[in-house]
């Protein structure tokens, strides 16, 4: 993504100096640093957006048909990663319809080849969605409004880009003033507007670097040499300020035992949820080990969140650990077949939460995260449950989209 940030400037005709500034901005950008130290779909989603926009930029600049094909392949892969790329597809679609040269290309075979390739790549995922009743739509429905609303959305974007806001705005102005590059501006602004109402502020971050690249090109086009040099230096300083201002908030550089004292566990949930998992695994195994041996043989672990099954898989010997499952998000689909358990340690469930599926559920423990870090499992209740039915029959009612 850093390399692509520089490649945008190169494709736009920028000098090596401007390419270097673009690379620096990408390296220090909090919207990249904060998302990409954790292995999650956001990283690959941002990459898919940036690659797609690179091909679209090539299409806008020189119109070679092969860019349609490359764009289709990239969007197909992006749809396999995360459906937020639909926002970019909408933006590109609007840009094509509003631009005469691109609209004229719809009479050729290349956009349709691109569409067919995207659909072919996406088809396994689409088929699975159909078979499973479109769970992604259920997820979106359950998360509607979780972004905090339009005001929070705008504030968060302002925070992400704080020192770079003037450059970003200049990039948009320059894109829309240049008739040739206007489709890029449309493709980037449309997702911002779309996600203002149905998404979160970071969903459209993949469109930020190309706008900043055009902002740098606008600076390089200033005729007065002294002003041009001053603004280029200002862009470098802004990038450095972004890093200095947001490094502690976005990078895991604070020791775990200082997260709570610094208040970072409340400001960044990724920090809070990255601490203490080996201790959580030990606590769960201790609770499980304290059960009588005949009871243990018929007991599984059901956690409201997938972190507990994950930590048991990472930190506990497979021969010693119990079957551990979670109905959260995609973990819901990993329930083993033919489970015969008659009891369960229900983690993150109060007895009242599972009274419908348990006989006399009882709270037997609470988990704790070290250093007073307010992690996901801090104080999590552990309820012993005698199941009233096989797990597979109860499973659909436990499904968790949070």
PLY file of the C-alpha trace (Angstrom):
ply
format ascii 1.0
element vertex 402
property float x
property float y
property float z
element edge 401
property int vertex1
property int vertex2
end_header
0.00 0.00 0.00
2.95 2.27 0.65
4.37 1.43 -2.79
0.99 2.05 -4.42
0.84 5.49 -2.81
4.04 6.40 -4.62
2.87 4.65 -7.80
-0.20 6.90 -7.93
2.02 9.97 -8.05
4.21 8.40 -10.70
1.18 7.53 -12.84
-0.04 11.11 -12.46
3.32 12.37 -13.75
4.88 13.38 -10.45
8.60 13.75 -9.83
10.70 11.46 -7.67
10.51 14.05 -4.90
6.72 13.99 -4.94
6.73 10.20 -5.05
8.99 10.17 -1.99
6.64 12.51 -0.12
3.71 10.21 -1.00
5.65 7.24 0.36
6.40 9.15 3.56
2.75 10.09 4.01
1.70 6.45 3.59
4.34 5.17 6.02
3.25 7.60 8.73
-0.51 7.52 8.08
-2.49 6.60 11.22
-5.29 5.10 9.12
-2.79 2.52 7.83
-0.75 2.09 11.01
-3.81 1.60 13.21
-5.36 -1.05 10.99
-2.40 -3.05 9.78
-0.55 -4.20 12.89
-3.45 -6.61 13.43
-4.13 -9.47 11.03
-7.66 -8.72 9.86
-9.73 -8.23 6.72
-9.28 -4.44 6.80
-5.71 -4.78 5.51
-6.69 -6.81 2.46
-9.75 -4.65 1.85
-7.63 -1.50 1.76
-5.17 -3.21 -0.58
-7.96 -4.30 -2.93
-9.33 -0.74 -3.03
-5.93 0.73 -3.79
-5.08 -1.78 -6.52
-8.53 -1.29 -8.10
-8.08 2.49 -8.07
-4.64 2.11 -9.63
-6.13 0.20 -12.58
-9.00 2.70 -12.80
-6.48 5.55 -12.85
-4.66 3.80 -15.72
-7.96 3.45 -17.54
-8.76 7.14 -17.05
-5.29 8.36 -18.03
-4.55 6.26 -21.12
-7.70 4.19 -21.75
-6.00 0.87 -22.50
-8.60 -1.93 -22.60
-6.46 -4.25 -20.46
-7.14 -2.03 -17.44
-10.80 -3.05 -17.59
-9.77 -6.68 -17.27
-7.34 -5.99 -14.42
-9.97 -3.90 -12.67
-12.51 -6.71 -12.94
-10.09 -9.27 -11.52
-9.21 -6.99 -8.61
-12.84 -6.24 -7.76
-13.63 -9.97 -7.85
-10.84 -10.63 -5.36
-11.98 -7.66 -3.28
-15.50 -9.10 -3.07
-13.99 -12.30 -1.68
-12.24 -10.23 0.99
-14.95 -7.87 2.24
-18.16 -6.50 0.82
-17.24 -2.90 1.64
-15.58 -2.76 -1.79
-19.13 -2.51 -3.14
-18.87 1.16 -2.15
-15.96 1.58 -4.55
-17.80 -0.37 -7.25
-20.70 2.08 -6.89
-18.28 5.02 -7.14
-16.59 3.64 -10.26
-19.98 2.83 -11.78
-21.22 6.39 -11.25
-17.96 7.78 -12.63
-18.26 5.64 -15.77
-21.86 6.69 -16.38
-21.04 10.38 -15.92
-17.94 10.37 -18.14
-18.47 10.31 -21.89
-15.25 8.54 -22.82
-15.77 5.80 -20.24
-19.45 5.50 -21.07
-18.51 5.03 -24.72
-16.28 2.12 -23.68
-19.39 0.24 -22.51
-20.07 -0.43 -26.20
-16.91 -2.53 -26.33
-16.47 -6.00 -24.92
-13.86 -5.15 -22.29
-16.06 -3.77 -19.46
-18.30 -6.82 -19.85
-15.33 -9.19 -19.78
-14.23 -7.42 -16.59
-17.70 -7.82 -15.08
-17.78 -11.51 -16.02
-14.36 -12.08 -14.43
-15.39 -10.28 -11.23
-18.56 -12.35 -11.04
-16.68 -15.60 -11.71
-14.16 -14.90 -8.96
-16.91 -13.85 -6.56
-19.24 -16.74 -7.45
-18.04 -19.28 -4.80
-18.69 -16.73 -2.08
-22.01 -15.76 -3.65
-23.07 -19.40 -3.86
-22.22 -19.88 -0.18
-24.24 -16.78 0.69
-27.26 -18.20 -1.13
-26.97 -21.60 0.57
-26.57 -20.07 4.04
-29.34 -17.49 3.67
-27.14 -14.43 3.01
-25.48 -14.16 6.45
-23.54 -11.07 5.36
-26.83 -9.23 4.89
-27.86 -10.38 8.36
-24.58 -9.05 9.72
-25.07 -5.68 8.02
-28.63 -5.52 9.33
-27.47 -6.23 12.88
-24.70 -3.63 12.64
-26.78 -0.85 11.11
-26.07 2.37 13.01
-23.04 0.92 14.83
-20.77 3.50 13.20
-22.06 6.23 15.51
-23.98 8.31 12.98
-22.99 10.95 10.40
-21.51 13.39 12.92
-19.19 10.79 14.45
-18.31 9.63 10.92
-17.19 13.13 9.88
-15.29 13.71 13.13
-13.41 10.42 12.80
-12.36 11.19 9.23
-11.17 14.58 10.43
-9.12 12.91 13.15
-7.58 10.32 10.79
-6.43 13.03 8.40
-6.00 15.88 10.86
-2.72 17.39 9.64
-3.29 16.21 6.07
-6.81 17.59 5.68
-5.68 20.60 3.59
-3.78 18.31 1.22
-6.71 15.86 0.98
-9.18 18.67 0.24
-6.78 20.15 -2.31
-6.60 16.73 -3.95
-10.37 16.50 -4.30
-10.60 20.07 -5.66
-7.87 19.32 -8.18
-9.49 16.06 -9.27
-12.87 17.69 -9.89
-11.36 20.68 -11.67
-9.46 18.43 -14.08
-12.00 17.02 -16.53
-9.71 14.12 -17.40
-9.27 13.05 -13.75
-12.79 13.88 -12.56
-13.83 10.18 -12.69
-11.25 9.46 -9.98
-12.76 12.16 -7.78
-16.25 10.75 -8.33
-15.08 7.20 -7.61
-13.53 8.35 -4.30
-16.24 10.72 -3.09
-19.18 8.39 -3.76
-18.13 5.77 -1.14
-17.56 8.55 1.41
-21.15 9.69 0.92
-22.52 6.13 0.88
-20.78 5.06 4.08
-21.83 8.28 5.80
-25.26 6.65 6.10
-24.63 2.89 6.03
-21.10 2.29 7.24
-18.10 3.31 9.29
-15.52 5.99 8.71
-12.62 3.65 7.91
-14.51 1.75 5.19
-13.47 4.22 2.47
-9.87 4.74 3.65
-8.60 2.84 0.60
-9.58 5.85 -1.50
-7.59 8.37 0.55
-4.06 7.82 -0.86
-4.97 8.52 -4.49
-6.64 11.80 -3.49
-3.58 12.78 -1.46
-1.44 11.91 -4.48
-3.40 14.39 -6.58
-3.05 16.91 -3.77
0.71 16.55 -4.09
0.42 17.02 -7.84
-1.51 20.23 -7.21
1.37 21.46 -5.05
3.91 20.59 -7.74
1.92 22.64 -10.24
2.29 25.89 -8.27
4.34 28.29 -10.39
5.99 30.29 -7.62
9.06 28.22 -6.70
9.37 29.45 -3.12
5.70 28.84 -2.33
5.86 25.45 -4.02
8.88 24.40 -1.96
7.32 25.73 1.25
4.12 23.75 0.73
6.04 20.60 -0.12
7.99 20.97 3.12
4.69 21.57 4.91
3.39 18.25 3.52
6.45 16.46 4.93
5.99 18.18 8.29
2.29 17.25 8.28
3.19 13.59 7.71
5.67 13.71 10.58
3.07 15.34 12.82
0.57 12.61 11.95
3.05 10.00 13.17
4.04 11.89 16.33
0.46 12.73 17.27
-1.07 9.30 16.66
1.75 6.77 17.12
0.88 5.92 20.71
-2.80 5.62 19.84
-2.33 3.48 16.74
0.84 1.41 17.27
1.41 -1.26 19.96
4.41 0.52 21.46
3.10 0.93 25.02
3.94 -1.98 27.37
0.84 -3.98 28.45
1.34 -3.07 32.11
1.01 0.64 31.24
-2.01 0.51 28.94
-4.55 1.03 31.70
-2.60 3.80 33.43
-2.22 5.63 30.12
-5.90 5.20 29.35
-5.09 3.55 26.03
-7.16 0.46 26.75
-10.24 2.69 26.72
-9.18 4.66 23.64
-8.24 1.71 21.42
-10.08 -1.57 21.95
-7.48 -3.40 19.86
-4.90 -2.68 22.55
-7.24 -3.85 25.31
-8.10 -7.03 23.45
-4.47 -7.92 22.73
-3.47 -8.39 26.36
-3.70 -11.41 28.63
-4.81 -14.21 26.35
-2.36 -16.77 27.74
-3.67 -15.95 31.22
-7.25 -16.34 29.99
-6.36 -19.75 28.56
-4.85 -20.80 31.91
-7.91 -19.60 33.83
-10.32 -21.47 31.56
-8.25 -24.64 31.83
-8.13 -24.31 35.63
-11.92 -23.95 35.80
-12.35 -26.89 33.45
-9.78 -28.97 35.36
-11.59 -28.39 38.67
-14.64 -30.24 37.37
-14.90 -33.92 38.37
-13.35 -36.17 35.74
-16.63 -37.82 34.60
-18.19 -34.36 34.23
-15.23 -33.06 32.24
-15.66 -35.80 29.64
-19.13 -34.46 28.81
-18.38 -30.72 29.04
-17.53 -28.31 26.25
-16.66 -24.61 26.32
-19.09 -22.22 24.63
-17.86 -18.62 24.49
-19.95 -15.66 23.34
-16.82 -14.32 21.62
-14.36 -16.22 19.45
-11.30 -15.05 21.42
-11.57 -17.80 24.02
-11.67 -20.74 21.56
-8.81 -19.05 19.72
-6.62 -18.66 22.76
-7.24 -22.25 23.85
-6.16 -23.42 20.40
-3.00 -21.33 20.53
-1.87 -21.82 24.13
-3.19 -25.24 25.20
-2.02 -28.70 24.22
-4.61 -30.22 21.85
-4.62 -33.42 23.89
-5.58 -31.54 27.05
-8.00 -28.86 25.93
-11.76 -29.28 25.79
-13.83 -28.70 22.68
-14.28 -24.92 22.57
-16.69 -23.16 20.23
-18.21 -19.74 19.69
-21.39 -18.69 17.88
-19.86 -15.30 17.03
-19.62 -14.25 13.37
-17.93 -16.85 11.14
-17.00 -19.07 14.11
-20.67 -20.01 14.12
-20.00 -22.28 11.14
-17.21 -24.24 12.85
-19.39 -26.23 15.25
-18.07 -29.81 15.18
-20.45 -32.48 14.03
-21.82 -35.16 16.36
-21.18 -33.36 19.64
-22.44 -35.44 22.56
-21.73 -32.97 25.39
-24.36 -32.71 28.09
-22.81 -29.77 29.95
-21.07 -26.55 28.99
-18.91 -23.86 30.49
-20.69 -20.79 29.12
-18.17 -17.92 28.97
-19.47 -14.37 28.77
-22.97 -15.57 29.62
-24.78 -14.80 32.86
-27.04 -17.58 34.23
-30.12 -15.55 33.29
-28.85 -15.35 29.68
-28.84 -19.13 29.27
-31.70 -20.20 31.52
-33.65 -21.12 28.36
-31.10 -23.80 27.44
-29.77 -24.91 30.83
-31.05 -26.74 33.86
-30.24 -24.64 36.96
-27.34 -22.62 35.44
-24.87 -21.36 38.03
-22.17 -18.69 37.99
-18.97 -20.45 39.05
-16.20 -17.95 38.17
-15.18 -14.75 36.45
-12.19 -14.28 34.16
-9.67 -11.50 34.68
-7.25 -9.71 32.36
-3.88 -8.72 33.89
-2.78 -5.16 34.62
-6.41 -4.03 35.06
-6.67 -3.72 31.28
-10.31 -3.36 30.26
-10.13 -6.16 27.72
-13.05 -8.03 26.27
-12.80 -10.80 28.86
-12.21 -8.60 31.91
-14.73 -9.84 34.48
-16.35 -12.21 31.99
-18.81 -14.54 33.76
-18.36 -18.30 33.52
-21.64 -20.17 33.92
-21.88 -23.93 34.37
-24.76 -25.22 32.30
-26.45 -28.60 32.14
-27.76 -28.60 28.59
-31.44 -29.29 27.98
-30.83 -30.40 24.39
-27.93 -31.30 22.06
-25.66 -28.37 21.24
-26.49 -28.52 17.53
-30.17 -27.97 18.28
-29.47 -24.99 20.57
-26.82 -23.44 18.33
-28.98 -21.28 16.03
-30.44 -19.38 19.00
-26.96 -18.54 20.30
-25.81 -16.91 17.07
-23.91 -13.70 17.78
-23.38 -10.96 15.15
-21.62 -8.53 17.50
0 1
1 2
2 3
3 4
4 5
5 6
6 7
7 8
8 9
9 10
10 11
11 12
12 13
13 14
14 15
15 16
16 17
17 18
18 19
19 20
20 21
21 22
22 23
23 24
24 25
25 26
26 27
27 28
28 29
29 30
30 31
31 32
32 33
33 34
34 35
35 36
36 37
37 38
38 39
39 40
40 41
41 42
42 43
43 44
44 45
45 46
46 47
47 48
48 49
49 50
50 51
51 52
52 53
53 54
54 55
55 56
56 57
57 58
58 59
59 60
60 61
61 62
62 63
63 64
64 65
65 66
66 67
67 68
68 69
69 70
70 71
71 72
72 73
73 74
74 75
75 76
76 77
77 78
78 79
79 80
80 81
81 82
82 83
83 84
84 85
85 86
86 87
87 88
88 89
89 90
90 91
91 92
92 93
93 94
94 95
95 96
96 97
97 98
98 99
99 100
100 101
101 102
102 103
103 104
104 105
105 106
106 107
107 108
108 109
109 110
110 111
111 112
112 113
113 114
114 115
115 116
116 117
117 118
118 119
119 120
120 121
121 122
122 123
123 124
124 125
125 126
126 127
127 128
128 129
129 130
130 131
131 132
132 133
133 134
134 135
135 136
136 137
137 138
138 139
139 140
140 141
141 142
142 143
143 144
144 145
145 146
146 147
147 148
148 149
149 150
150 151
151 152
152 153
153 154
154 155
155 156
156 157
157 158
158 159
159 160
160 161
161 162
162 163
163 164
164 165
165 166
166 167
167 168
168 169
169 170
170 171
171 172
172 173
173 174
174 175
175 176
176 177
177 178
178 179
179 180
180 181
181 182
182 183
183 184
184 185
185 186
186 187
187 188
188 189
189 190
190 191
191 192
192 193
193 194
194 195
195 196
196 197
197 198
198 199
199 200
200 201
201 202
202 203
203 204
204 205
205 206
206 207
207 208
208 209
209 210
210 211
211 212
212 213
213 214
214 215
215 216
216 217
217 218
218 219
219 220
220 221
221 222
222 223
223 224
224 225
225 226
226 227
227 228
228 229
229 230
230 231
231 232
232 233
233 234
234 235
235 236
236 237
237 238
238 239
239 240
240 241
241 242
242 243
243 244
244 245
245 246
246 247
247 248
248 249
249 250
250 251
251 252
252 253
253 254
254 255
255 256
256 257
257 258
258 259
259 260
260 261
261 262
262 263
263 264
264 265
265 266
266 267
267 268
268 269
269 270
270 271
271 272
272 273
273 274
274 275
275 276
276 277
277 278
278 279
279 280
280 281
281 282
282 283
283 284
284 285
285 286
286 287
287 288
288 289
289 290
290 291
291 292
292 293
293 294
294 295
295 296
296 297
297 298
298 299
299 300
300 301
301 302
302 303
303 304
304 305
305 306
306 307
307 308
308 309
309 310
310 311
311 312
312 313
313 314
314 315
315 316
316 317
317 318
318 319
319 320
320 321
321 322
322 323
323 324
324 325
325 326
326 327
327 328
328 329
329 330
330 331
331 332
332 333
333 334
334 335
335 336
336 337
337 338
338 339
339 340
340 341
341 342
342 343
343 344
344 345
345 346
346 347
347 348
348 349
349 350
350 351
351 352
352 353
353 354
354 355
355 356
356 357
357 358
358 359
359 360
360 361
361 362
362 363
363 364
364 365
365 366
366 367
367 368
368 369
369 370
370 371
371 372
372 373
373 374
374 375
375 376
376 377
377 378
378 379
379 380
380 381
381 382
382 383
383 384
384 385
385 386
386 387
387 388
388 389
389 390
390 391
391 392
392 393
393 394
394 395
395 396
396 397
397 398
398 399
399 400
400 401
